[in-house]
Amino acid sequence: MTKIKSFFAVGVSHKTASIDQRGHFSFSDSNLHGLFLDAKEKRIQDLLIINTCNRTEIYGWTSSHDVLKNLLLTHSEGTQEIFDEIGYTLQGEEGFHHLFRVGTGLESQILGDFEIIGQIKQSFYRSKKMGLAHGNLERLTNSVIQASKRIKTETQISSGATSVAFASVQYILQNVPDISKKNILLFGTGKIGANTCENLVKHSQNDHIVLINRTQEKAEKIAGKFPVQVKPFGELAASIRECDVLIVATSSQKPTITADLIHNQKPLLILDLSLPRNVDAKIKDRPNTQVIHLDELSQITDATFEKRKKFIPQAEKIIALVQQEFMEWVTHRKYVPTLKAFKEKISTPTANTELLPERDLDYMAQKIMGQVAAYLRSNPHKADETVHLLQEVFELNPERFIKK
């Protein structure tokens, strides 16, 4: 049989690592771009990267999991020693199953967090733009999206607080008295920042929320949707002095809120929704200052949490069905090079067939190949043996039809 590349997944997540440990393996945009270029040089065909506050994972078809692990270690600040302690490697069907669980919110810190599927879609589009997404990855991503949609519509696993953005607002509502009268500052207007802003406006009844972002145009774009005020980056320090609640949702690889920016005399609650941490660790020791990080927010549960847990078995059944369809497609796809070589062989004119019109010869070859393909699908336990026999009897060379 012709050997093909295997599917691998490598990474770290909230289940294996603390927020600080995960921070070592997170990618900046420039690091991601370098990783993609490196992958192209290594002639990787399909590569998917999930780079969120909960996890950093690389999925792809390669000759060895070491290829993906080296990409992870080369383009992040993670080390081999730390990875050996908290990292994981999955192969084949186990790797596929993990991605299905991640994409459907079953592996999220907050069970049923469906923001992850949007992040997977964006990751796929980026891979496609870089020329690192072809048939295998496209089919896999679409299958995960299908499973996610079905679980969201057929179960209630997403009821209640289902995202870090919502959980952060819930924490504020539960721990800050008279929140509608407090000064709230949101620094950073990426995906999490935008979602947090929406939840704040919806649930806090606060009409004096301030947004600040390094790129002011991004903050103004969000302000066009909600009744909030935008201030320039240069007023960050002054705005912090005035605020009662500071939410940090920046994407810097280093702290953006440093000790020299904090001069509060009144109580100040800081929620750091960034990975790695974007709030200097020294700040938590200041008087009247409380700093809450992602992992602490994820422990917040509401009355609906137990209800959501009850839908896990139903969600897992949906995953099993969609994944089975995908695995059948994968199994059949690995035989495609042999089938193409077989069709070429039997459609090539010989002394016995040269009198037949070319279109009749093509039709006959297509019909025979269709029967063989149908047999392989109906008899998966005999597929390897059948394909091997075809290769030997007809002296086929499937290597010619495998994309390099």
C-alpha positions as CSV (number, residue, x, y, z in Angstrom):
1,M,0.0,0.0,0.0
2,T,1.1,3.5,-0.7
3,K,2.0,5.3,2.5
4,I,0.2,8.6,3.2
5,K,0.7,11.2,5.8
6,S,-1.0,10.8,9.1
7,F,-3.2,13.3,11.0
8,F,-1.7,14.7,14.2
9,A,-2.7,17.3,16.8
10,V,-0.3,18.9,19.3
11,G,-0.9,21.5,21.9
12,V,-1.6,22.8,25.4
13,S,-5.0,23.8,27.0
14,H,-6.6,24.9,30.2
15,K,-7.1,21.2,31.1
16,T,-3.3,20.6,31.2
17,A,-1.8,24.0,31.9
18,S,-2.3,27.1,34.0
19,I,-2.8,30.5,32.4
20,D,0.8,31.4,32.8
21,Q,2.0,28.1,31.3
22,R,-0.4,28.6,28.4
23,G,0.9,32.1,27.9
24,H,4.3,30.7,26.9
25,F,2.8,28.9,23.9
26,S,0.4,31.6,22.6
27,F,1.2,33.1,19.2
28,S,1.3,36.8,18.2
29,D,0.2,37.6,14.7
30,S,3.8,37.9,13.5
31,N,4.6,34.6,15.1
32,L,1.6,33.0,13.4
33,H,2.7,34.4,10.0
34,G,6.2,33.0,10.5
35,L,4.8,29.6,11.5
36,F,2.8,29.4,8.3
37,L,5.8,30.3,6.1
38,D,7.8,27.7,8.0
39,A,5.1,25.1,7.4
40,K,5.0,25.9,3.6
41,E,8.8,25.4,3.5
42,K,8.2,22.0,5.1
43,R,5.7,21.2,2.3
44,I,2.8,20.7,4.7
45,Q,-0.4,20.6,2.8
46,D,-3.1,21.1,5.5
47,L,-2.6,23.0,8.7
48,L,-5.0,24.4,11.3
49,I,-4.0,26.5,14.3
50,I,-6.3,27.2,17.2
51,N,-4.8,30.1,19.2
52,T,-7.2,31.2,22.0
53,C,-7.2,32.1,25.6
54,N,-8.0,28.5,26.5
55,R,-5.7,26.6,24.2
56,T,-2.9,26.7,21.6
57,E,-3.2,23.7,19.3
58,I,-1.8,22.8,15.8
59,Y,-3.5,20.2,13.6
60,G,-2.2,18.8,10.4
61,W,-1.3,15.9,8.1
62,T,2.4,15.2,8.4
63,S,4.9,12.4,8.5
64,S,5.4,12.8,12.3
65,H,4.0,14.7,15.2
66,D,7.5,16.1,15.8
67,V,7.0,18.3,12.7
68,L,4.0,20.0,14.4
69,K,5.6,20.1,17.8
70,N,8.7,21.8,16.4
71,L,6.5,24.4,14.8
72,L,4.9,25.1,18.1
73,L,8.2,25.4,20.0
74,T,10.0,27.4,17.3
75,H,7.4,30.1,17.0
76,S,6.3,30.5,20.6
77,E,8.1,31.0,23.8
78,G,7.4,27.5,25.0
79,T,10.2,25.1,25.7
80,Q,10.6,21.3,25.3
81,E,10.8,20.9,29.0
82,I,7.5,22.7,29.6
83,F,5.8,20.9,26.8
84,D,6.8,17.5,28.2
85,E,5.1,18.5,31.4
86,I,1.8,20.0,30.1
87,G,1.6,19.3,26.3
88,Y,-0.2,16.5,24.5
89,T,0.0,14.7,21.1
90,L,-2.9,13.0,19.5
91,Q,-2.9,10.9,16.3
92,G,-5.5,9.8,13.7
93,E,-9.0,9.2,14.9
94,E,-8.2,10.4,18.4
95,G,-7.0,13.7,17.0
96,F,-10.1,14.1,14.9
97,H,-12.3,13.4,17.9
98,H,-10.5,16.0,20.0
99,L,-11.1,18.7,17.3
100,F,-14.8,17.7,17.2
101,R,-15.1,18.1,21.0
102,V,-13.2,21.4,20.9
103,G,-15.3,22.8,18.1
104,T,-18.6,21.9,19.8
105,G,-17.7,23.5,23.1
106,L,-17.3,20.3,25.1
107,E,-13.7,21.0,25.8
108,S,-14.2,24.7,26.7
109,Q,-13.6,26.2,30.1
110,I,-17.2,27.2,30.2
111,L,-19.2,24.2,28.9
112,G,-21.0,24.9,25.6
113,D,-19.0,28.0,24.7
114,F,-19.8,28.3,21.0
115,E,-17.5,31.2,20.3
116,I,-14.8,28.6,19.6
117,I,-16.4,27.6,16.4
118,G,-16.1,31.1,15.0
119,Q,-12.4,31.1,16.0
120,I,-12.0,27.8,14.1
121,K,-13.6,29.2,11.0
122,Q,-11.3,32.2,11.1
123,S,-8.3,29.9,11.6
124,F,-9.4,27.9,8.6
125,Y,-9.8,31.0,6.4
126,R,-6.3,32.1,7.4
127,S,-4.8,28.7,6.5
128,K,-6.6,28.8,3.2
129,K,-5.3,32.3,2.5
130,M,-1.8,31.1,3.2
131,G,-2.3,28.1,0.8
132,L,-2.3,25.6,3.7
133,A,-5.9,24.3,3.5
134,H,-7.0,21.8,0.9
135,G,-9.5,19.0,0.6
136,N,-8.7,17.1,3.8
137,L,-8.8,20.2,6.1
138,E,-11.8,21.7,4.3
139,R,-13.9,18.6,4.7
140,L,-12.8,18.2,8.4
141,T,-13.6,21.8,9.2
142,N,-17.0,21.7,7.5
143,S,-17.8,18.5,9.5
144,V,-16.9,20.1,12.8
145,I,-19.0,23.1,11.9
146,Q,-21.9,20.8,11.0
147,A,-21.6,19.0,14.4
148,S,-21.5,22.4,16.2
149,K,-24.7,23.6,14.4
150,R,-26.6,20.4,15.2
151,I,-25.6,20.5,18.9
152,K,-26.5,24.1,19.2
153,T,-29.9,23.6,17.7
154,E,-30.8,20.1,18.9
155,T,-29.6,20.5,22.6
156,Q,-29.7,23.1,25.3
157,I,-26.0,22.8,26.1
158,S,-25.5,26.5,25.3
159,S,-28.1,27.8,27.7
160,G,-26.9,30.2,30.3
161,A,-23.5,31.8,30.5
162,T,-21.5,30.2,27.6
163,S,-18.5,32.5,27.1
164,V,-15.7,34.2,28.9
165,A,-17.2,37.6,27.9
166,F,-20.5,36.8,29.4
167,A,-19.0,35.2,32.5
168,S,-16.9,38.4,33.1
169,V,-20.0,40.5,33.0
170,Q,-21.8,38.1,35.3
171,Y,-18.9,38.4,37.8
172,I,-19.1,42.2,37.7
173,L,-22.8,42.2,38.2
174,Q,-22.5,39.8,41.2
175,N,-19.6,41.6,42.9
176,V,-19.9,45.3,42.2
177,P,-22.8,47.1,43.9
178,D,-24.7,49.8,42.0
179,I,-22.8,48.8,38.8
180,S,-25.1,51.2,36.7
181,K,-23.4,54.1,38.5
182,K,-19.8,52.9,38.3
183,N,-17.2,54.1,35.8
184,I,-16.3,51.2,33.5
185,L,-13.2,51.2,31.3
186,L,-12.8,48.6,28.6
187,F,-9.2,48.5,27.2
188,G,-8.9,46.4,24.0
189,T,-11.6,45.9,21.4
190,G,-10.9,42.6,19.7
191,K,-13.4,39.7,19.6
192,I,-13.5,39.2,23.3
193,G,-13.5,42.9,24.0
194,A,-16.4,43.5,21.6
195,N,-18.5,40.7,23.0
196,T,-17.8,42.0,26.6
197,C,-18.9,45.4,25.5
198,E,-22.1,44.1,24.1
199,N,-22.9,42.1,27.3
200,L,-22.0,45.1,29.5
201,V,-24.4,47.4,27.6
202,K,-27.1,44.7,27.7
203,H,-26.9,43.7,31.4
204,S,-25.4,46.5,33.4
205,Q,-27.7,49.4,32.5
206,N,-24.6,51.5,32.6
207,D,-24.6,54.5,30.1
208,H,-21.0,55.7,30.7
209,I,-18.8,52.9,29.5
210,V,-15.5,54.0,28.0
211,L,-13.6,52.2,25.3
212,I,-9.9,52.6,24.6
213,N,-7.9,50.8,22.0
214,R,-4.4,51.4,20.5
215,T,-6.1,51.7,17.1
216,Q,-8.9,54.2,17.8
217,E,-10.8,53.4,14.6
218,K,-11.5,49.8,15.9
219,A,-13.0,51.2,19.1
220,E,-15.1,53.8,17.2
221,K,-16.4,51.0,15.0
222,I,-17.8,49.2,18.1
223,A,-19.0,52.5,19.5
224,G,-21.1,52.9,16.4
225,K,-23.2,49.9,17.5
226,F,-23.5,50.6,21.3
227,P,-24.0,53.7,23.5
228,V,-20.4,54.0,24.7
229,Q,-17.7,56.6,24.7
230,V,-14.4,56.3,23.0
231,K,-11.2,58.0,24.3
232,P,-7.8,58.1,22.6
233,F,-5.0,55.8,23.8
234,G,-3.1,58.7,25.2
235,E,-5.8,59.1,27.9
236,L,-5.4,55.6,29.2
237,A,-3.7,56.5,32.5
238,A,-6.2,59.3,33.2
239,S,-9.2,57.0,32.4
240,I,-7.8,54.3,34.7
241,R,-7.7,56.8,37.6
242,E,-11.4,57.6,37.1
243,C,-12.7,54.1,36.7
244,D,-14.1,51.6,39.2
245,V,-13.9,48.6,36.9
246,L,-11.1,48.0,34.4
247,I,-11.5,45.2,31.8
248,V,-8.4,44.4,29.8
249,A,-8.9,42.4,26.6
250,T,-5.7,43.3,24.7
251,S,-3.7,40.8,22.6
252,S,-0.2,41.9,23.5
253,Q,2.5,39.3,24.3
254,K,3.6,41.5,27.2
255,P,1.7,43.4,30.0
256,T,-0.1,46.5,28.7
257,I,-1.4,47.5,32.2
258,T,1.8,48.1,34.3
259,A,2.1,49.2,37.9
260,D,3.0,52.8,36.9
261,L,-0.5,53.2,35.4
262,I,-2.4,52.3,38.6
263,H,-2.8,55.1,41.2
264,N,-6.2,54.3,42.7
265,Q,-7.3,55.3,46.1
266,K,-10.8,53.9,45.8
267,P,-11.6,50.2,45.2
268,L,-10.7,49.0,41.7
269,L,-11.7,45.7,40.1
270,I,-9.5,44.6,37.2
271,L,-10.6,41.7,34.9
272,D,-7.8,40.5,32.7
273,L,-9.3,38.6,29.8
274,S,-6.0,38.3,27.9
275,L,-3.6,35.5,27.2
276,P,-0.8,35.8,28.1
277,R,-1.7,38.0,31.1
278,N,-1.8,41.7,30.1
279,V,-2.0,43.0,33.7
280,D,1.3,43.2,35.6
281,A,1.4,40.6,38.4
282,K,2.6,43.3,40.9
283,I,-0.7,45.2,40.6
284,K,-2.6,42.6,42.6
285,D,-0.6,43.5,45.7
286,R,-1.8,47.1,45.6
287,P,-4.3,48.2,48.3
288,N,-8.0,48.5,47.2
289,T,-7.2,46.5,44.0
290,Q,-8.5,43.2,43.0
291,V,-7.3,41.4,39.8
292,I,-9.3,38.5,38.3
293,H,-7.9,36.4,35.5
294,L,-9.4,34.0,32.9
295,D,-9.0,30.8,34.9
296,E,-10.8,32.3,37.9
297,L,-13.7,33.5,35.7
298,S,-14.1,30.0,34.2
299,Q,-14.9,28.6,37.6
300,I,-18.0,30.8,37.8
301,T,-21.1,28.7,37.4
302,D,-24.7,29.6,37.3
303,A,-27.9,27.7,38.0
304,T,-28.0,26.4,34.4
305,F,-24.7,24.7,34.5
306,E,-26.0,21.4,35.8
307,K,-28.7,21.6,33.2
308,R,-26.2,22.0,30.4
309,K,-24.2,19.0,31.7
310,K,-27.2,16.8,31.2
311,F,-27.0,17.4,27.4
312,I,-23.4,16.1,27.1
313,P,-24.5,12.5,26.2
314,Q,-26.8,13.9,23.4
315,A,-24.0,16.1,22.1
316,E,-21.6,13.2,22.1
317,K,-24.0,11.1,20.0
318,I,-24.2,13.9,17.4
319,I,-20.4,14.1,17.3
320,A,-20.2,10.3,16.9
321,L,-22.5,10.4,13.9
322,V,-20.9,13.3,12.1
323,Q,-17.4,12.0,12.8
324,Q,-18.3,8.6,11.5
325,E,-19.4,10.1,8.2
326,F,-16.1,12.0,8.1
327,M,-14.1,8.9,8.9
328,E,-15.8,7.0,6.1
329,W,-14.9,9.8,3.7
330,V,-11.2,9.7,4.9
331,T,-11.1,6.0,4.5
332,H,-12.4,6.1,0.9
333,R,-10.1,9.1,0.1
334,K,-6.9,7.2,0.8
335,Y,-7.8,4.8,-1.9
336,V,-8.4,7.5,-4.5
337,P,-4.8,7.4,-6.0
338,T,-5.1,3.7,-6.6
339,L,-8.6,4.1,-8.2
340,K,-7.3,6.8,-10.5
341,A,-4.3,4.7,-11.5
342,F,-6.7,1.7,-12.1
343,K,-9.0,3.9,-14.3
344,E,-6.1,5.1,-16.3
345,K,-4.9,1.5,-16.8
346,I,-8.2,0.1,-18.0
347,S,-9.1,3.2,-20.2
348,T,-5.7,3.0,-22.1
349,P,-6.3,1.4,-25.5
350,T,-4.8,-2.1,-26.0
351,A,-4.7,-4.5,-28.8
352,N,-8.1,-5.9,-27.6
353,T,-9.8,-2.6,-27.2
354,E,-8.4,-0.3,-29.8
355,L,-11.4,-0.9,-32.1
356,L,-13.7,0.5,-29.5
357,P,-14.6,4.2,-29.8
358,E,-12.8,6.3,-27.2
359,R,-16.0,7.4,-25.5
360,D,-17.1,3.8,-25.1
361,L,-13.8,2.9,-23.5
362,D,-14.0,5.8,-21.1
363,Y,-17.6,4.9,-20.2
364,M,-16.6,1.3,-19.5
365,A,-13.6,2.3,-17.4
366,Q,-15.8,4.7,-15.4
367,K,-18.4,2.1,-14.8
368,I,-15.9,-0.6,-13.7
369,M,-14.1,1.9,-11.4
370,G,-17.5,2.9,-9.9
371,Q,-18.3,-0.7,-9.1
372,V,-14.9,-1.1,-7.4
373,A,-15.4,2.1,-5.4
374,A,-18.9,0.9,-4.3
375,Y,-17.4,-2.5,-3.2
376,L,-14.8,-0.7,-1.1
377,R,-17.4,1.4,0.6
378,S,-19.7,-1.7,1.3
379,N,-16.8,-3.9,2.4
380,P,-14.5,-1.7,4.5
381,H,-12.9,-4.7,6.2
382,K,-11.8,-6.0,2.8
383,A,-10.8,-2.6,1.4
384,D,-7.0,-2.8,2.1
385,E,-6.8,-6.3,0.7
386,T,-8.8,-5.4,-2.4
387,V,-6.7,-2.3,-3.2
388,H,-3.5,-4.2,-2.7
389,L,-4.7,-6.9,-5.1
390,L,-5.5,-4.3,-7.7
391,Q,-2.1,-2.7,-7.4
392,E,-0.4,-6.1,-7.9
393,V,-2.6,-7.5,-10.7
394,F,-2.6,-4.4,-12.8
395,E,0.9,-3.2,-11.8
396,L,-0.5,0.2,-10.7
397,N,1.6,3.2,-9.6
398,P,-0.7,5.3,-7.3
399,E,2.2,7.5,-6.3
400,R,1.7,9.5,-9.5
401,F,-1.7,10.6,-8.2
402,I,-0.7,11.7,-4.7
403,K,-0.3,15.5,-4.2
404,K,3.2,16.3,-3.0
